Amino acid sequence: MTDYVFEPEKFFPLDLLNEITDIRVNNPKLIEEVYKKRIKRTSLTTNGRLAILAADHPARMVLNIDNDPIAMGNRHVLLSRIIRVLAYSDFDGIMAATDLIEELLLANYLTESRNGMNFLDNKLLIGCMNRGGLPETVFDLNDRITSYTAESLFNMNMDGAKFMFRLDPGNRDSGDTIEYAAHAINALNKYNLPIFLEPLPVDKIGSKYIVNKDPEKLIKIIGIAAALGDSSRNIWLKIPYCNNFETVIKSTTCPILILGGDSKPKISMLFEEFSNGLKAGKNIRGVLAGRNITYSLNSDPAVIARTITKIIHDDYSAEQAEKYLVTALNTKNKLPECII
């Protein structure tokens, strides 16, 4: 298979990255202006399904890809890969914390100023609210609201909110975080903003909390999550694919997005999870995934993203997606080498 040669620094030139810093120094009010000028969609989905790129990892000190503990620590490369997906695929939008969303807004402002390229209009911007539970700290499970608030999301013309809680029955911090989540839901409902809630059962292994994908535990935690707050009307759930997924998703009528999770050794594994997951029930409405797209195969992330949208929006099977990917990766000179 002949891969696209995707060069992140070439695609998103260093002078654009440096201009973002210049704006932060010389004209920080521009950030608020570009938030509010962005053209939003008239509805959350175009066909009842969503493919959203997750990019909130750095805000929670999660930077690893495979054996590299700081693979996502180069902001130039990370931004380039994310922009590549948003500009050249049908992904519906992105979920991230404040700094990265604002960098994307400023990058969009700069590319539009230079050559008319706008990659954020009509894309969803979902703000991550809680990134305070840092891994391998004593407050790991006490995942406070440390980024966007409901009020700021509304004032900044955003499309929704994402937050999580992890449940370890032996740790009191889980209870505190569930309470934070309930208060966040109440606040977001006042503005009628969509809510993407990620409830995860976890086990402590050594110094780390590991997600437990046992179907019984997932069914129980979904019941907790869907009942939080003063109304469930705006809640979408984000849960991992697992064995007996058909049984798990019967525990709620809330729409569900499948999370991408840790980077997979083979992209075919991700295709199978997403394709099989969508077949499991009508309340499976798409995916919210990140590292497996932006850093998959050291490949062109736009091509990976295009393949996944074929699964989500066009009902491709895993086998059809693999064939599409092979063809796309063997077709050269399809996408621009530089955003400007």
C-alpha distance (Angstrom), angle and dihedral (degrees) to the residues before:
residue distance angle dihedral
M1 . . .
T2 3.79 . .
D3 3.77 108.7 .
Y4 3.77 127.5 -147.7
V5 3.77 109.3 -104.3
F6 3.79 99.2 -125.9
E7 3.79 114.9 -176.7
P8 3.81 109.7 -171.2
E9 3.80 96.9 -163.7
K10 3.79 90.6 49.7
F11 3.80 93.7 47.2
F12 3.80 93.5 51.3
P13 3.82 104.9 30.0
L14 3.79 121.4 -139.4
D15 3.79 92.9 -119.6
L16 3.83 89.3 64.2
L17 3.79 91.1 51.0
N18 3.81 90.0 49.4
E19 3.81 90.8 49.8
I20 3.80 89.1 58.3
T21 3.80 89.1 58.7
D22 3.80 90.5 45.9
I23 3.80 89.9 54.8
R24 3.81 90.7 49.2
V25 3.82 88.6 54.3
N26 3.79 101.5 38.3
N27 3.80 106.9 26.4
P28 3.84 112.0 15.2
K29 3.83 91.3 157.7
L30 3.79 87.6 70.5
I31 3.80 88.0 75.3
E32 3.81 91.2 65.4
E33 3.80 91.0 46.0
V34 3.80 94.8 53.7
Y35 3.81 90.8 47.0
K36 3.76 90.7 57.8
K37 3.82 98.6 39.6
R38 3.79 94.7 55.1
I39 3.80 113.8 114.5
K40 3.79 109.6 -121.2
R41 3.76 129.4 -154.5
T42 3.76 117.5 -99.6
S43 3.81 90.5 -130.7
L44 3.80 135.1 21.4
T45 3.80 95.1 -116.0
T46 3.78 133.6 24.7
N47 3.81 96.0 -152.6
G48 3.79 105.6 9.6
R49 3.80 93.8 -87.5
L50 3.79 135.1 91.4
A51 3.80 138.1 -156.8
I52 3.80 107.9 -169.7
L53 3.78 126.0 178.7
A54 3.82 113.9 -131.0
A55 3.81 114.6 -143.1
D56 3.81 104.8 154.5
H57 3.81 94.4 105.6
P58 3.85 100.4 101.4
A59 3.81 90.9 54.0
R60 3.80 88.1 63.3
M61 3.82 96.8 42.4
V62 3.81 92.3 -104.5
L63 3.80 105.5 136.7
N64 3.79 104.4 139.6
I65 3.77 127.7 122.3
D66 3.80 113.1 -178.4
N67 3.83 106.3 -49.0
D68 3.79 97.2 -14.5
P69 3.84 108.6 95.2
I70 3.82 95.0 -164.4
A71 3.81 102.0 32.9
M72 3.81 91.9 128.7
G73 3.80 92.7 43.4
N74 3.81 94.5 94.2
R75 3.81 101.7 86.8
H76 3.80 93.2 -168.1
V77 3.81 91.8 58.5
L78 3.81 93.9 40.1
L79 3.80 93.5 51.5
S80 3.78 91.4 46.6
R81 3.80 92.2 52.9
I82 3.79 93.0 46.9
I83 3.81 93.3 47.4
R84 3.80 89.1 49.3
V85 3.82 89.9 58.5
L86 3.80 95.6 44.5
A87 3.81 94.7 44.8
Y88 3.79 100.0 43.8
S89 3.79 108.5 29.7
D90 3.80 138.9 56.5
F91 3.80 93.3 -112.4
D92 3.79 106.4 144.1
G93 3.78 96.5 -133.6
I94 3.77 149.0 -63.8
M95 3.79 139.4 -79.9
A96 3.82 118.6 -150.4
A97 3.80 145.5 129.9
T98 3.80 125.0 -88.0
D99 3.79 102.7 -84.1
L100 3.79 96.6 50.6
I101 3.81 94.2 43.4
E102 3.79 89.1 52.0
E103 3.80 92.6 47.7
L104 3.79 88.6 53.4
L105 3.80 91.5 48.7
L106 3.81 91.1 51.2
A107 3.81 92.0 44.9
N108 3.80 88.4 51.7
Y109 3.81 90.3 49.0
L110 3.81 90.5 52.2
T111 3.80 96.8 46.3
E112 3.78 91.5 46.8
S113 3.81 90.3 49.6
R114 3.80 91.5 51.5
N115 3.77 104.5 40.7
G116 3.81 109.4 -6.3
M117 3.81 93.3 -101.0
N118 3.82 108.4 150.4
F119 3.80 114.6 177.2
L120 3.83 100.3 168.4
D121 3.80 107.1 53.7
N122 3.81 109.9 107.8
K123 3.81 90.5 8.6
L124 3.80 119.3 118.3
L125 3.79 117.4 -110.1
I126 3.79 108.7 -160.9
G127 3.79 115.4 -172.9
C128 3.78 120.5 -141.7
M129 3.81 110.3 -135.6
N130 3.82 108.1 -175.8
R131 3.78 122.2 45.1
G132 3.81 97.3 137.1
G133 3.81 98.4 107.5
L134 3.78 99.8 87.7
P135 3.81 117.9 -163.7
E136 3.79 118.7 -101.0
T137 3.81 93.6 7.9
V138 3.81 125.7 119.0
F139 3.83 87.6 -109.6
D140 3.83 95.6 48.3
L141 3.82 94.7 126.6
N142 3.79 95.7 37.6
D143 3.80 91.9 88.9
R144 3.78 102.2 179.9
I145 3.79 127.9 -171.7
T146 3.80 99.5 -92.1
S147 3.80 105.6 150.9
Y148 3.82 129.4 35.8
T149 3.79 120.8 8.6
A150 3.80 125.9 -151.0
E151 3.80 90.2 -105.9
S152 3.81 94.3 49.7
L153 3.81 92.1 47.5
F154 3.79 90.1 53.8
N155 3.81 94.5 43.4
M156 3.80 92.4 47.9
N157 3.81 94.8 53.1
M158 3.81 94.3 -113.6
D159 3.80 124.6 162.6
G160 3.79 102.4 -132.9
A161 3.79 148.6 -40.5
K162 3.78 136.8 -96.7
F163 3.79 127.8 -161.4
M164 3.78 138.3 150.3
F165 3.75 145.4 -150.0
R166 3.77 127.5 -159.9
L167 3.79 120.7 -153.2
D168 3.77 123.5 -143.0
P169 3.84 107.0 163.3
G170 3.81 90.1 -150.4
N171 3.80 96.2 54.7
R172 3.82 122.3 76.8
D173 3.81 91.4 -156.6
S174 3.80 88.5 73.4
G175 3.79 89.4 64.0
D176 3.78 92.1 50.4
T177 3.80 91.4 50.9
I178 3.80 91.9 49.3
E179 3.79 87.5 54.7
Y180 3.83 90.9 49.7
A181 3.81 88.0 52.1
A182 3.80 92.6 51.2
H183 3.81 91.8 51.1
A184 3.81 90.2 48.0
I185 3.81 91.0 52.5
N186 3.80 91.1 51.0
A187 3.81 91.1 50.6
L188 3.80 94.1 46.4
N189 3.80 92.4 48.1
K190 3.81 89.0 59.7
Y191 3.81 87.6 63.2
N192 3.82 93.2 36.7
L193 3.80 90.9 -125.0
P194 3.83 121.2 162.1
I195 3.80 113.2 -105.5
F196 3.80 124.4 -148.0
L197 3.80 106.4 -165.0
E198 3.80 122.6 -172.4
P199 3.83 113.1 -161.4
L200 3.80 114.5 -175.7
P201 3.81 132.0 -179.5
V202 3.81 108.7 -143.2
D203 3.79 139.9 -170.8
K204 3.79 124.1 -153.8
I205 3.79 110.7 -123.8
G206 3.77 111.6 178.4
S207 3.80 106.6 -44.8
K208 3.80 95.2 -24.3
Y209 3.79 136.3 81.4
I210 3.80 111.6 -133.1
V211 3.81 123.7 -163.1
N212 3.81 112.4 -111.0
K213 3.81 109.8 -144.5
D214 3.79 95.3 -170.8
P215 3.83 105.7 142.7
E216 3.80 93.6 -134.6
K217 3.79 92.1 53.6
L218 3.81 91.7 46.7
I219 3.80 92.2 50.3
K220 3.79 90.6 51.9
I221 3.79 95.4 47.4
I222 3.82 92.3 47.0
G223 3.81 87.6 57.0
I224 3.81 89.5 54.1
A225 3.80 94.8 45.9
A226 3.80 98.2 47.6
A227 3.82 91.4 52.0
L228 3.80 97.2 51.6
G229 3.79 121.2 115.0
D230 3.77 133.1 8.6
S231 3.81 95.2 -57.7
S232 3.80 137.4 10.5
R233 3.81 93.3 -152.6
N234 3.81 95.4 109.7
I235 3.81 99.3 36.6
W236 3.79 124.0 120.9
L237 3.79 115.7 176.5
K238 3.79 126.2 -139.6
I239 3.80 113.2 -155.1
P240 3.81 137.2 160.3
Y241 3.78 123.2 -103.8
C242 3.80 111.2 -108.6
N243 3.81 145.1 160.3
N244 3.81 113.6 -62.1
F245 3.80 88.9 19.1
E246 3.81 90.6 161.4
T247 3.80 89.3 62.8
V248 3.80 94.3 44.8
I249 3.79 95.9 54.3
K250 3.80 92.4 50.6
S251 3.80 87.0 73.5
T252 3.83 92.8 81.7
T253 3.79 144.6 23.3
C254 3.81 91.2 -145.1
P255 3.80 114.2 114.0
I256 3.80 112.2 -101.0
L257 3.81 133.0 -149.3
I258 3.80 119.4 -161.4
L259 3.78 113.5 -126.5
G260 3.78 120.3 -132.6
G261 3.79 98.1 -141.0
D262 3.80 125.9 -177.8
S263 3.79 118.2 -3.3
K264 3.80 112.1 -79.3
P265 3.83 122.0 -130.2
K266 3.82 89.2 -132.8
I267 3.79 126.9 32.0
S268 3.81 88.8 -143.7
M269 3.82 88.1 69.3
L270 3.80 90.1 59.6
F271 3.80 91.9 47.5
E272 3.81 90.3 52.3
E273 3.79 93.5 49.2
F274 3.79 93.5 49.5
S275 3.79 95.6 42.5
N276 3.80 94.8 45.8
G277 3.78 91.1 42.7
L278 3.79 93.4 55.8
K279 3.78 89.8 52.2
A280 3.80 92.4 53.6
G281 3.80 97.1 79.5
K282 3.79 147.0 -28.5
N283 3.79 93.5 -100.2
I284 3.81 91.5 65.3
R285 3.78 100.3 97.8
G286 3.79 106.1 171.2
V287 3.78 143.6 -66.8
L288 3.78 141.3 -61.6
A289 3.79 104.9 -160.5
G290 3.79 138.1 150.0
R291 3.79 129.4 164.0
N292 3.79 94.4 40.7
I293 3.80 88.0 61.0
T294 3.79 106.3 34.4
Y295 3.80 95.2 43.7
S296 3.79 103.8 22.5
L297 3.82 118.1 138.9
N298 3.82 89.7 -16.8
S299 3.78 80.1 -85.3
D300 3.77 137.5 136.3
P301 3.82 102.7 -67.3
A302 3.80 91.7 -152.2
V303 3.79 90.6 61.9
I304 3.81 91.9 49.0
A305 3.82 89.5 47.7
R306 3.80 92.5 48.7
T307 3.79 89.5 52.3
I308 3.80 92.8 51.0
T309 3.80 92.0 49.5
K310 3.79 87.3 55.6
I311 3.81 87.1 60.8
I312 3.80 95.2 43.4
H313 3.79 102.1 39.0
D314 3.82 103.2 23.1
D315 3.83 101.3 34.8
Y316 3.79 95.3 -120.3
S317 3.78 114.6 174.3
A318 3.81 119.3 -126.5
E319 3.80 88.9 -102.2
Q320 3.80 92.8 50.9
A321 3.80 89.9 47.9
E322 3.80 92.1 52.9
K323 3.80 91.2 51.1
Y324 3.80 90.6 48.2
L325 3.81 90.5 50.2
V326 3.80 93.7 50.2
T327 3.79 90.9 50.8
A328 3.81 92.5 46.5
L329 3.79 94.0 48.7
N330 3.78 91.2 49.5
T331 3.79 92.8 51.3
K332 3.79 109.1 87.6
N333 3.80 130.9 -156.7
K334 3.79 94.3 20.8
L335 3.80 98.9 124.5
P336 3.82 129.7 41.8
E337 3.78 117.2 -94.9
C338 3.80 91.7 -143.5
I339 3.79 132.8 35.1
I340 3.84 92.5 -138.1
